[in-house]
Amino acid sequence: MRLGIISALAEEQQGLVEAMQSPYKLIHGQRDYWVGQLWEIDAVCVLSRIGKVAAAMTATMLVEKFGVTHILFTGVAGAGDKSIQVGDIVVAESLVQHDMDASPLFPRFEVPLTGLTHFPADRPLSTRLLDAAHAFLDDDFEAVIDPLEKAAFGLTRPRIHRGLIASGDQFVNDRAHINALNAALPGLVAVEMEGAAVAQVCYELGVPCAVIRTISDNANENAATDFLRFVKSVAARYAYFIVQRFCLQDDAVLEVNQASRESAGT
């Protein structure tokens, strides 16, 4: 595995470059690509910047220029359903561009000439990521998130959700908008601005990808409140320790844990 790790903002990837063994920087397309090893896995860390075009370009460069074999996108997102709370974790099963609409030439949400509205996340990669997220909440969360931040953001018992993530070149902060997306996209768990573009690139290039997001807001009129504070003090800690556990995951342990979750119906 040569793992490409993408985040939109520097704060979302805080600590990962510092954790690299023998890192070196290559600049390409106005981006800094950090190449090295993360917990004995060859890795390339890069910031895509915000939006679908920026994310698609970054994912393409990771594959074509840096030879990554798998891509992981980490960052924050707005809740796609009222049952999902700030501090929860979502792992994508599939991703859709909620602002793609070439109708009547093509059905709403379908990416023209692909025949697809939903681009799947890679199942084995997502399962490994899901296992790492469970281990983080079980073993790391209480110790690594400051009690003051837990109180400030109401973090008590964060949960993990799998489902549909919707991406668009819009910061969703309107209840009517999120309600309309819920009606149009059953199973929606999060809204953000990059993941579906990365998933499309990976689908077309034949590269496995997975997307994990920490819920930073409820995608309503209060979505921007303390956003950067949350990213720095909470989401960055989630991402660091989940990626660490992802890299260190033993395949035999992964299979046992997955079988246990399936038998328990979780």
C-alpha positions as CSV (number, residue, x, y, z in Angstrom):
1,M,0.0,0.0,0.0
2,R,1.1,3.6,-0.8
3,L,-1.5,5.7,1.0
4,G,-2.6,9.1,-0.1
5,I,-4.1,11.2,2.6
6,I,-6.1,14.3,1.6
7,S,-7.7,17.0,3.8
8,A,-9.2,20.3,2.7
9,L,-7.7,22.4,5.5
10,A,-4.3,22.4,7.3
11,E,-6.1,22.1,10.7
12,E,-7.7,18.9,9.6
13,Q,-4.4,17.2,9.0
14,Q,-2.6,18.6,12.0
15,G,0.1,16.3,13.4
16,L,0.3,13.8,10.6
17,V,3.2,15.3,8.7
18,E,5.1,15.7,12.0
19,A,4.4,12.0,12.7
20,M,6.0,11.0,9.4
21,Q,9.3,9.1,9.3
22,S,11.9,10.8,7.0
23,P,9.4,13.1,5.4
24,Y,10.3,15.3,2.4
25,K,8.3,17.9,0.5
26,L,7.5,18.1,-3.2
27,I,5.6,21.1,-4.6
28,H,3.4,20.5,-7.6
29,G,0.3,22.4,-8.9
30,Q,0.6,24.9,-6.0
31,R,0.3,22.2,-3.4
32,D,2.8,20.8,-0.9
33,Y,3.0,17.0,-1.0
34,W,4.7,15.4,2.0
35,V,6.1,12.0,1.3
36,G,7.4,9.6,3.9
37,Q,6.1,6.8,6.2
38,L,3.3,6.9,8.6
39,W,3.6,4.0,11.1
40,E,5.4,1.9,8.6
41,I,3.1,2.6,5.7
42,D,4.3,4.5,2.7
43,A,2.2,7.7,2.6
44,V,1.7,11.0,0.9
45,C,-0.1,13.8,2.8
46,V,-1.5,16.8,1.0
47,L,-4.1,19.6,1.4
48,S,-6.5,19.8,-1.4
49,R,-8.1,23.1,-0.5
50,I,-11.8,23.5,-0.5
51,G,-14.2,22.4,-3.2
52,K,-14.7,19.6,-5.7
53,V,-12.4,20.8,-8.5
54,A,-9.5,21.3,-6.0
55,A,-10.1,17.9,-4.5
56,A,-10.4,16.2,-7.9
57,M,-7.1,17.7,-9.1
58,T,-5.3,16.7,-5.9
59,A,-6.6,13.1,-6.0
60,T,-5.6,12.8,-9.7
61,M,-2.0,14.1,-8.9
62,L,-1.7,11.7,-6.1
63,V,-2.3,8.7,-8.4
64,E,-0.7,9.9,-11.6
65,K,2.4,11.7,-10.2
66,F,3.0,10.1,-6.8
67,G,1.8,6.6,-7.5
68,V,-0.5,6.1,-4.5
69,T,-2.5,2.9,-4.5
70,H,-5.2,3.9,-2.0
71,I,-6.7,7.3,-1.0
72,L,-8.1,8.3,2.3
73,F,-10.0,11.6,2.8
74,T,-10.3,13.0,6.3
75,G,-11.9,16.1,7.5
76,V,-15.2,17.6,8.9
77,A,-18.7,17.7,7.6
78,G,-22.2,18.9,8.4
79,A,-24.8,16.4,9.7
80,G,-27.0,15.0,7.0
81,D,-29.7,13.8,9.4
82,K,-31.1,15.3,12.6
83,S,-30.2,12.1,14.5
84,I,-26.5,12.7,13.8
85,Q,-24.7,14.9,16.4
86,V,-21.7,17.1,16.6
87,G,-18.7,14.9,17.4
88,D,-20.1,11.9,15.7
89,I,-18.1,10.1,13.0
90,V,-19.3,9.2,9.5
91,V,-17.7,6.7,7.1
92,A,-18.9,6.8,3.5
93,E,-20.5,3.8,1.9
94,S,-21.1,5.9,-1.2
95,L,-20.9,9.5,-2.3
96,V,-23.0,11.8,-4.5
97,Q,-22.6,15.3,-5.9
98,H,-25.7,17.0,-4.6
99,D,-25.3,20.0,-6.9
100,M,-24.9,17.9,-10.1
101,D,-28.0,18.4,-12.2
102,A,-27.8,18.0,-16.0
103,S,-31.5,17.3,-16.4
104,P,-33.4,16.8,-18.6
105,L,-30.4,15.4,-20.6
106,F,-29.5,13.2,-17.6
107,P,-31.2,12.3,-14.4
108,R,-30.6,14.6,-11.4
109,F,-27.4,13.8,-9.6
110,E,-26.1,11.5,-12.4
111,V,-22.6,12.4,-13.6
112,P,-23.0,12.6,-17.3
113,L,-21.6,9.7,-19.4
114,T,-20.8,7.6,-16.3
115,G,-24.3,6.3,-15.7
116,L,-23.7,6.8,-12.0
117,T,-25.2,9.1,-9.3
118,H,-23.5,7.4,-6.4
119,F,-19.8,6.5,-6.4
120,P,-19.0,3.7,-4.0
121,A,-16.3,3.9,-1.4
122,D,-14.0,0.9,-1.3
123,R,-15.5,-1.7,1.1
124,P,-12.3,-3.3,2.5
125,L,-10.6,0.1,3.0
126,S,-13.8,1.5,4.6
127,T,-14.0,-1.5,6.9
128,R,-10.5,-1.0,8.0
129,L,-11.2,2.7,8.6
130,L,-14.4,1.8,10.5
131,D,-12.5,-0.5,12.8
132,A,-9.9,2.2,13.5
133,A,-12.7,4.6,14.3
134,H,-14.4,2.2,16.7
135,A,-11.0,1.6,18.4
136,F,-10.5,5.3,18.7
137,L,-13.8,5.9,20.5
138,D,-13.4,2.9,22.7
139,D,-9.8,3.5,23.7
140,D,-8.6,7.0,22.9
141,F,-11.4,9.5,22.9
142,E,-11.6,10.1,26.7
143,A,-7.9,10.6,27.0
144,V,-7.1,12.8,23.9
145,I,-10.0,15.2,23.8
146,D,-9.7,18.0,26.4
147,P,-12.6,18.0,28.9
148,L,-13.1,21.8,28.2
149,E,-13.7,21.0,24.5
150,K,-16.0,18.1,25.3
151,A,-18.1,20.5,27.4
152,A,-18.0,23.3,24.9
153,F,-19.3,21.1,22.1
154,G,-21.5,18.8,24.1
155,L,-19.4,15.7,23.3
156,T,-20.6,12.9,25.5
157,R,-21.0,9.6,23.7
158,P,-20.0,10.1,20.0
159,R,-21.3,7.5,17.6
160,I,-20.2,6.1,14.2
161,H,-22.5,6.2,11.2
162,R,-22.1,4.6,7.7
163,G,-24.1,5.8,4.7
164,L,-24.3,8.3,1.9
165,I,-22.2,11.5,1.9
166,A,-23.2,14.3,-0.4
167,S,-20.7,16.8,-1.7
168,G,-21.2,20.2,-3.4
169,D,-19.6,23.5,-4.0
170,Q,-21.8,25.1,-1.3
171,F,-21.4,25.4,2.5
172,V,-24.8,24.1,3.6
173,N,-26.1,26.2,6.5
174,D,-29.8,26.4,5.9
175,R,-32.4,24.0,7.4
176,A,-34.6,24.2,4.3
177,H,-31.6,23.1,2.1
178,I,-30.7,20.1,4.3
179,N,-34.3,19.1,4.6
180,A,-34.6,19.1,0.8
181,L,-31.4,17.0,0.4
182,N,-32.8,14.5,3.0
183,A,-35.9,14.1,0.9
184,A,-34.0,13.7,-2.3
185,L,-31.2,11.5,-1.0
186,P,-32.3,8.7,1.3
187,G,-29.7,7.5,3.7
188,L,-27.8,10.8,3.8
189,V,-25.4,11.0,6.8
190,A,-23.2,14.1,6.0
191,V,-22.8,17.0,3.6
192,E,-19.4,18.4,2.7
193,M,-17.5,19.9,-0.3
194,E,-14.9,17.4,-1.6
195,G,-15.5,13.7,-1.0
196,A,-17.7,12.8,-4.1
197,A,-15.2,14.4,-6.4
198,V,-12.4,12.3,-5.0
199,A,-14.6,9.2,-5.2
200,Q,-15.3,9.9,-8.9
201,V,-11.6,10.3,-9.7
202,C,-10.8,7.1,-7.8
203,Y,-13.6,5.2,-9.6
204,E,-12.4,6.3,-13.0
205,L,-8.7,5.5,-12.2
206,G,-9.4,2.2,-10.5
207,V,-8.0,3.3,-7.1
208,P,-9.7,2.3,-3.8
209,C,-10.8,5.2,-1.7
210,A,-12.4,5.8,1.6
211,V,-13.9,9.0,3.2
212,I,-14.2,9.7,6.9
213,R,-15.6,12.8,8.4
214,T,-16.1,14.2,11.9
215,I,-19.4,16.1,12.3
216,S,-18.6,19.7,13.1
217,D,-22.1,21.2,12.8
218,N,-25.8,20.5,12.0
219,A,-25.7,22.1,8.5
220,N,-28.1,24.8,9.7
221,E,-27.9,28.6,10.4
222,N,-25.4,28.0,13.3
223,A,-23.0,25.9,11.2
224,A,-20.2,28.4,11.2
225,T,-20.2,29.0,15.0
226,D,-16.8,28.1,16.5
227,F,-16.0,26.1,13.3
228,L,-12.2,26.5,13.4
229,R,-12.0,25.9,17.1
230,F,-13.8,22.6,16.6
231,V,-11.5,21.6,13.7
232,K,-8.3,22.4,15.7
233,S,-9.3,21.0,19.1
234,V,-11.5,18.1,18.2
235,A,-11.5,17.0,14.6
236,A,-7.8,17.1,14.2
237,R,-7.4,14.9,17.2
238,Y,-9.9,12.4,15.8
239,A,-8.1,12.3,12.4
240,Y,-4.7,11.8,13.9
241,F,-5.5,8.9,16.2
242,I,-7.9,7.2,13.7
243,V,-5.2,7.4,10.9
244,Q,-2.7,6.0,13.4
245,R,-4.9,3.1,14.3
246,F,-5.7,2.6,10.6
247,C,-2.0,2.3,9.7
248,L,-1.2,0.0,12.7
249,Q,-4.2,-2.2,12.2
250,D,-3.4,-5.9,12.1
251,D,-5.4,-7.7,9.3
252,A,-6.2,-10.7,11.6
253,V,-7.6,-8.4,14.3
254,L,-9.5,-6.5,11.7
255,E,-11.2,-9.7,10.5
256,V,-12.2,-10.8,14.0
257,N,-13.6,-7.3,14.9
258,Q,-15.5,-7.1,11.6
259,A,-17.1,-10.6,12.2
260,S,-18.0,-9.5,15.8
261,R,-19.7,-6.4,14.6
262,E,-21.6,-8.3,11.8
263,S,-22.9,-10.9,14.3
264,A,-24.0,-8.1,16.6
265,G,-25.7,-6.3,13.7
266,T,-23.6,-3.1,14.0
